[in-house]
Amino acid sequence: MERLHSETIGDLGIICMPGCEAFVEQVENYLRTWHNEKDHSYVVNTVISRFASGEAKGLIRESVRGKDLYIITDCFNYNVTYKMYEMDVPMSPDDHFQDLKRMISAASGKAKRITVIMPMLYEGRQHKRSSRESLDCALALQELVSMGVSNIITFDAHDPRVQNAIPMSGFDSFQPTYQMIKALTKVVPDIRIEDESLAMISPDEGGVSRCLYYSSVLGVNVGMFYKRRNYSVIVNGRNPIEAHEYLGNSVEGKDIIVVDDMIASGDSMLDIFKNLKARGARRIYAFVSFGLFTHGLEMFDKMYEEKMFDGIFTTNLIYRSDALRAKPWYHEVDMTKYVAYIIEELNHDNSTSSLIDPFAKIKTLLAKHEAELAAAEK
């Protein structure tokens, strides 16, 4: 790896928050390989202890003085539980965020620098205020900065403008664009990346910018759906969607990629799949950074059996259940090497511009894919 600076900010230390163990292990393996330090451990020995009441404390079992610390947390890992009043309680995003603050507090300001890597941004969907609402995401970012966090690294922030809450601190939202395209060409080797055969679709107006980037690097058209909501009622904290209205060119006979930051319940995504299939779309795939599937997988199984979609790609940046990973329609996009690159470059005080915008890498990947298609046709 080429570096602009040979010196590091400080000795590298990684704090693995509960639920991130497998992910951090893979990240650490890349760092060990690059540094040719097979037996060295970058992971700091830490523990979160719980009292019977459910209260907790964070403990760092070794010195972090002078270290360049990277705390990796998954605030949406509901598979992590703790005992409270003799009950197993799944950890909520609030619980994970509180544990993150405990670990920052345990460092006691001794680390040289603290960077929080939070792939799915805590309270990212509550990034703006409508009427008398709380501004949870902005407050969370300000709280982390006030505790001494220098940089916050996230992926595909629901609205990256929330960084305006901490304008003098580091905030970067990375996109899994290159990794998604690479996974697609591997899973669907016959896919044609050309305007006549492929279209990118945004499920709502807020996600158009994601699709525009894909459109630019792939050279294909963009369409979008407009969510017509019923603003007279609120269901599960949101105004329910009454219909999806499509804006864009014809999708008949084309392969389609729907791009979004997350799948929560999945109702909206499934409705869009049906709408696109009714319009004559050929194969339908989804690029989704975070697959939550909060209402289970049964609806997706049913729609897949009815051939309403062909596959869903999500990253491994947050927890994925074993049931999800076993589905024939599910394809996992590995982001561990990308996160390791980010840590490596930041630790050496290098620019991350090439990681934020992987345009050149995508073009190289597409040229290779086109050559493989041409060779297969001969």
C-alpha positions as CSV (number, residue, x, y, z in Angstrom):
1,M,0.0,0.0,0.0
2,E,1.3,3.4,-1.0
3,R,1.5,6.0,1.8
4,L,2.1,9.7,1.8
5,H,3.4,9.5,5.3
6,S,5.5,6.7,6.9
7,E,4.7,7.7,10.5
8,T,1.6,6.7,12.3
9,I,-0.6,8.9,14.5
10,G,0.1,6.5,17.3
11,D,0.1,2.8,18.1
12,L,-3.0,1.2,16.6
13,G,-5.6,-0.1,19.0
14,I,-9.0,-1.5,18.1
15,I,-11.9,-1.8,20.6
16,C,-14.4,-4.4,19.6
17,M,-17.9,-3.6,21.0
18,P,-20.2,-6.6,21.8
19,G,-21.6,-8.2,18.7
20,C,-18.7,-7.2,16.4
21,E,-16.3,-10.0,17.2
22,A,-16.4,-11.9,13.9
23,F,-16.2,-8.7,11.8
24,V,-13.3,-7.2,13.8
25,E,-11.4,-10.5,13.6
26,Q,-11.4,-10.3,9.8
27,V,-10.4,-6.6,9.8
28,E,-7.5,-7.5,12.2
29,N,-6.4,-10.3,9.9
30,Y,-6.0,-7.9,7.0
31,L,-4.0,-5.4,9.2
32,R,-1.7,-8.2,10.4
33,T,-1.1,-9.4,6.9
34,W,-0.2,-5.9,5.6
35,H,2.1,-5.3,8.5
36,N,3.6,-8.8,8.4
37,E,2.7,-9.2,12.1
38,K,1.0,-12.6,12.2
39,D,1.0,-13.0,16.0
40,H,0.4,-9.3,17.0
41,S,-3.0,-8.3,18.3
42,Y,-4.4,-4.9,17.7
43,V,-7.6,-5.6,19.7
44,V,-7.6,-4.0,23.1
45,N,-8.8,-6.2,26.0
46,T,-12.1,-4.7,27.2
47,V,-15.3,-5.9,28.8
48,I,-18.8,-4.6,29.5
49,S,-20.0,-5.8,32.8
50,R,-23.7,-5.9,33.8
51,F,-25.3,-5.7,37.2
52,A,-28.4,-7.7,37.9
53,S,-30.5,-4.5,37.6
54,G,-29.4,-4.1,34.0
55,E,-27.0,-1.3,34.7
56,A,-23.5,-1.6,33.3
57,K,-19.9,-0.4,33.3
58,G,-17.1,-0.5,30.8
59,L,-13.7,-1.7,31.7
60,I,-10.4,-1.5,29.7
61,R,-8.0,-4.1,30.9
62,E,-4.8,-2.7,29.5
63,S,-3.2,0.7,28.9
64,V,-4.4,2.8,26.0
65,R,-2.2,5.7,26.7
66,G,-0.9,7.3,23.5
67,K,-2.8,4.8,21.2
68,D,-4.7,5.7,18.1
69,L,-8.0,4.0,19.1
70,Y,-10.7,2.8,16.7
71,I,-13.9,1.7,18.4
72,I,-16.1,-0.5,16.1
73,T,-19.7,-0.8,17.1
74,D,-22.9,-2.3,15.6
75,C,-25.8,-0.5,17.3
76,F,-28.3,-2.7,15.5
77,N,-27.1,-6.1,16.7
78,Y,-30.2,-7.5,18.4
79,N,-28.5,-10.9,18.8
80,V,-26.5,-9.5,21.7
81,T,-28.4,-10.0,25.0
82,Y,-27.9,-9.4,28.7
83,K,-29.5,-10.5,31.9
84,M,-31.8,-8.2,33.8
85,Y,-34.1,-9.5,36.6
86,E,-33.4,-13.0,35.5
87,M,-34.5,-12.3,31.9
88,D,-32.6,-12.4,28.7
89,V,-33.0,-8.9,27.2
90,P,-31.9,-8.2,23.5
91,M,-29.8,-5.1,23.2
92,S,-31.5,-2.2,21.6
93,P,-29.7,0.6,19.6
94,D,-29.9,2.7,22.8
95,D,-28.2,0.0,24.8
96,H,-25.4,-0.3,22.3
97,F,-24.9,3.5,22.2
98,Q,-24.8,3.7,25.9
99,D,-22.1,0.9,26.0
100,L,-20.1,2.9,23.4
101,K,-20.1,5.9,25.7
102,R,-19.0,3.7,28.6
103,M,-16.0,2.5,26.7
104,I,-15.0,6.0,25.6
105,S,-15.3,7.1,29.3
106,A,-13.2,4.1,30.4
107,A,-10.4,5.4,28.1
108,S,-10.4,8.5,30.4
109,G,-8.8,10.8,27.8
110,K,-5.6,8.8,27.8
111,A,-5.7,7.8,24.1
112,K,-4.0,10.0,21.6
113,R,-7.0,10.0,19.3
114,I,-10.4,8.2,19.3
115,T,-12.2,7.3,16.1
116,V,-15.7,5.7,16.3
117,I,-16.6,3.3,13.4
118,M,-20.4,3.0,13.5
119,P,-21.4,1.5,10.1
120,M,-25.1,2.1,10.5
121,L,-25.4,5.5,12.1
122,Y,-27.3,5.5,15.4
123,E,-30.6,7.4,15.1
124,G,-29.7,8.2,11.5
125,R,-33.3,8.3,10.4
126,Q,-34.1,10.9,13.0
127,H,-31.8,13.4,11.4
128,K,-34.2,16.4,11.0
129,R,-37.0,17.9,12.9
130,S,-40.6,18.1,11.9
131,S,-42.7,20.1,14.4
132,R,-41.9,19.3,18.0
133,E,-39.6,16.3,17.6
134,S,-36.3,15.3,19.1
135,L,-33.1,15.7,17.1
136,D,-31.6,12.4,18.2
137,C,-28.9,11.9,15.6
138,A,-27.5,15.4,16.0
139,L,-27.5,15.2,19.8
140,A,-25.7,11.8,19.6
141,L,-23.0,13.1,17.4
142,Q,-22.5,16.1,19.6
143,E,-22.3,13.9,22.7
144,L,-19.6,11.7,21.2
145,V,-17.5,14.8,20.2
146,S,-17.9,16.3,23.7
147,M,-16.5,13.1,25.1
148,G,-13.3,13.4,23.0
149,V,-14.1,11.5,19.8
150,S,-12.1,13.1,16.9
151,N,-13.6,11.2,13.9
152,I,-16.9,9.4,13.3
153,I,-16.9,6.9,10.4
154,T,-20.2,5.6,9.1
155,F,-21.5,4.1,5.9
156,D,-24.3,5.3,3.6
157,A,-25.7,7.8,6.2
158,H,-29.4,8.2,5.7
159,D,-28.7,12.0,5.3
160,P,-25.0,12.9,5.6
161,R,-26.0,16.5,6.1
162,V,-26.4,15.6,9.8
163,Q,-22.7,16.2,10.1
164,N,-23.6,19.9,10.2
165,A,-24.3,19.2,13.9
166,I,-20.5,18.8,14.4
167,P,-19.0,21.0,11.7
168,M,-15.5,21.2,13.3
169,S,-15.1,17.5,13.8
170,G,-14.3,14.6,11.5
171,F,-17.3,12.9,9.9
172,D,-17.2,10.6,6.9
173,S,-19.9,8.6,5.2
174,F,-18.5,5.9,2.9
175,Q,-20.5,4.1,0.3
176,P,-20.2,0.3,-0.6
177,T,-20.6,1.1,-4.3
178,Y,-17.5,-0.8,-5.6
179,Q,-18.1,-3.8,-3.4
180,M,-21.8,-4.0,-4.5
181,I,-20.9,-3.9,-8.2
182,K,-18.1,-6.5,-7.7
183,A,-20.5,-8.8,-5.9
184,L,-23.1,-8.4,-8.6
185,T,-20.7,-9.3,-11.5
186,K,-19.7,-12.4,-9.5
187,V,-23.2,-13.6,-8.7
188,V,-24.7,-12.6,-12.0
189,P,-21.8,-13.1,-14.5
190,D,-24.1,-12.6,-17.6
191,I,-25.3,-9.2,-16.5
192,R,-24.8,-6.5,-19.1
193,I,-23.7,-3.1,-17.8
194,E,-25.2,-0.9,-20.5
195,D,-28.1,1.5,-20.8
196,E,-30.1,-0.8,-23.2
197,S,-30.1,-3.6,-20.7
198,L,-29.9,-2.1,-17.2
199,A,-31.5,0.6,-15.1
200,M,-30.9,1.9,-11.6
201,I,-34.1,2.6,-9.6
202,S,-34.4,4.7,-6.4
203,P,-37.3,3.7,-4.1
204,D,-37.9,7.3,-3.1
205,E,-36.8,10.8,-3.8
206,G,-34.3,10.8,-0.9
207,G,-32.2,8.0,-2.4
208,V,-31.8,9.6,-5.9
209,S,-28.3,10.7,-5.1
210,R,-27.2,7.1,-4.5
211,C,-28.6,6.1,-7.9
212,L,-27.1,9.1,-9.7
213,Y,-23.6,8.0,-8.7
214,Y,-24.2,4.4,-9.9
215,S,-25.7,5.9,-13.1
216,S,-22.6,8.0,-13.7
217,V,-20.1,5.2,-13.2
218,L,-22.1,2.5,-15.0
219,G,-23.5,4.7,-17.8
220,V,-27.1,3.7,-17.3
221,N,-30.4,5.5,-16.8
222,V,-32.1,6.3,-13.5
223,G,-35.7,6.0,-12.5
224,M,-37.4,6.7,-9.1
225,F,-40.5,6.1,-7.2
226,Y,-42.4,8.7,-5.3
227,K,-44.0,7.7,-2.0
228,R,-47.5,9.0,-1.7
229,R,-48.2,9.0,2.0
230,N,-51.2,9.6,4.2
231,Y,-50.2,12.5,6.4
232,S,-53.4,12.3,8.5
233,V,-52.2,9.3,10.5
234,I,-49.0,7.9,12.1
235,V,-48.2,4.2,12.2
236,N,-45.1,3.0,13.9
237,G,-43.7,6.5,14.0
238,R,-44.3,7.2,10.3
239,N,-47.0,8.3,7.9
240,P,-48.0,5.2,6.0
241,I,-47.4,4.8,2.3
242,E,-50.5,4.6,0.2
243,A,-48.9,4.1,-3.2
244,H,-45.6,4.2,-5.1
245,E,-45.7,6.4,-8.2
246,Y,-43.0,5.7,-10.8
247,L,-41.1,8.4,-12.6
248,G,-38.6,7.5,-15.4
249,N,-38.1,5.7,-18.7
250,S,-39.6,2.3,-19.5
251,V,-38.1,-0.7,-17.6
252,E,-39.6,-3.3,-19.9
253,G,-37.2,-6.1,-20.7
254,K,-34.4,-4.6,-18.6
255,D,-32.5,-5.9,-15.6
256,I,-33.2,-3.6,-12.6
257,I,-31.2,-2.7,-9.6
258,V,-33.1,-1.0,-6.8
259,V,-30.7,1.0,-4.5
260,D,-31.5,1.9,-0.9
261,D,-29.7,2.4,2.4
262,M,-31.7,-0.1,4.4
263,I,-34.5,-2.6,4.4
264,A,-36.5,-2.3,7.6
265,S,-39.8,-4.0,7.5
266,G,-39.4,-4.5,3.7
267,D,-43.0,-3.6,2.8
268,S,-41.9,-0.7,0.6
269,M,-39.2,-2.7,-1.2
270,L,-41.6,-5.6,-1.9
271,D,-44.2,-3.2,-3.3
272,I,-41.6,-1.7,-5.6
273,F,-40.6,-5.1,-6.8
274,K,-44.2,-5.9,-7.7
275,N,-44.6,-2.5,-9.5
276,L,-41.4,-3.1,-11.5
277,K,-42.4,-6.6,-12.5
278,A,-45.8,-5.4,-13.6
279,R,-44.0,-2.9,-15.8
280,G,-42.2,-5.7,-17.6
281,A,-38.8,-5.7,-15.8
282,R,-36.7,-8.7,-16.6
283,R,-34.6,-9.5,-13.5
284,I,-34.8,-7.4,-10.3
285,Y,-32.0,-7.1,-7.8
286,A,-31.6,-4.8,-4.8
287,F,-28.4,-3.1,-3.5
288,V,-29.1,-2.4,0.2
289,S,-26.4,-1.3,2.7
290,F,-28.2,-2.6,5.8
291,G,-30.6,-5.4,5.8
292,L,-32.6,-5.2,9.1
293,F,-35.7,-7.3,8.0
294,T,-37.5,-6.3,11.1
295,H,-40.8,-8.1,10.1
296,G,-39.1,-11.4,9.3
297,L,-38.2,-13.1,6.0
298,E,-41.4,-14.9,5.1
299,M,-42.8,-12.2,2.8
300,F,-39.5,-12.1,0.9
301,D,-39.6,-15.9,0.6
302,K,-43.1,-15.7,-0.9
303,M,-42.2,-13.0,-3.3
304,Y,-39.0,-14.8,-4.4
305,E,-41.1,-18.0,-5.1
306,E,-43.5,-15.9,-7.2
307,K,-40.4,-14.6,-9.1
308,M,-41.0,-11.0,-8.2
309,F,-37.3,-10.4,-7.6
310,D,-34.1,-12.3,-8.2
311,G,-31.7,-11.3,-5.4
312,I,-30.9,-8.9,-2.6
313,F,-27.3,-7.8,-1.8
314,T,-26.6,-6.4,1.6
315,T,-23.3,-5.7,3.4
316,N,-21.9,-7.5,6.5
317,L,-21.5,-4.2,8.3
318,I,-24.3,-5.1,10.7
319,Y,-25.7,-8.3,12.2
320,R,-27.3,-10.8,9.8
321,S,-29.1,-13.8,11.2
322,D,-28.2,-17.3,10.1
323,A,-31.7,-17.7,8.7
324,L,-31.1,-14.7,6.4
325,R,-27.7,-15.8,5.3
326,A,-29.1,-19.2,4.3
327,K,-31.7,-17.7,1.9
328,P,-31.2,-18.5,-1.8
329,W,-32.1,-14.9,-2.7
330,Y,-29.6,-13.3,-0.2
331,H,-26.1,-12.3,-1.2
332,E,-23.6,-10.9,1.3
333,V,-21.2,-8.2,0.4
334,D,-18.0,-8.3,2.5
335,M,-16.8,-5.0,3.8
336,T,-14.0,-6.1,6.2
337,K,-11.2,-5.3,3.8
338,Y,-12.6,-1.8,3.1
339,V,-12.8,-1.0,6.8
340,A,-9.3,-2.3,7.3
341,Y,-8.1,0.1,4.5
342,I,-9.9,3.0,6.2
343,I,-8.2,2.2,9.5
344,E,-4.8,1.8,7.9
345,E,-5.0,5.1,6.0
346,L,-6.3,7.1,9.0
347,N,-3.7,5.6,11.3
348,H,-1.0,6.8,8.9
349,D,-2.7,10.2,8.5
350,N,-3.3,9.6,4.8
351,S,-6.1,10.9,2.6
352,T,-9.1,8.7,2.2
353,S,-10.3,10.4,-1.0
354,S,-9.6,7.3,-3.1
355,L,-11.6,5.2,-0.7
356,I,-14.6,7.6,-0.6
357,D,-14.7,7.8,-4.4
358,P,-13.6,4.5,-6.0
359,F,-14.3,5.7,-9.5
360,A,-11.1,4.3,-11.0
361,K,-11.5,0.9,-9.4
362,I,-15.0,0.6,-10.6
363,K,-14.0,1.4,-14.2
364,T,-11.2,-1.3,-14.0
365,L,-13.8,-3.8,-12.7
366,L,-16.2,-3.0,-15.5
367,A,-13.6,-3.3,-18.2
368,K,-12.7,-6.8,-16.8
369,H,-16.3,-7.8,-16.7
370,E,-16.9,-6.7,-20.3
371,A,-13.8,-8.7,-21.4
372,E,-15.1,-11.8,-19.6
373,L,-18.5,-11.4,-21.3
374,A,-16.9,-11.0,-24.7
375,A,-14.8,-14.1,-24.1
376,A,-17.8,-16.1,-23.0
377,E,-19.7,-15.3,-26.2
378,K,-16.9,-16.5,-28.5
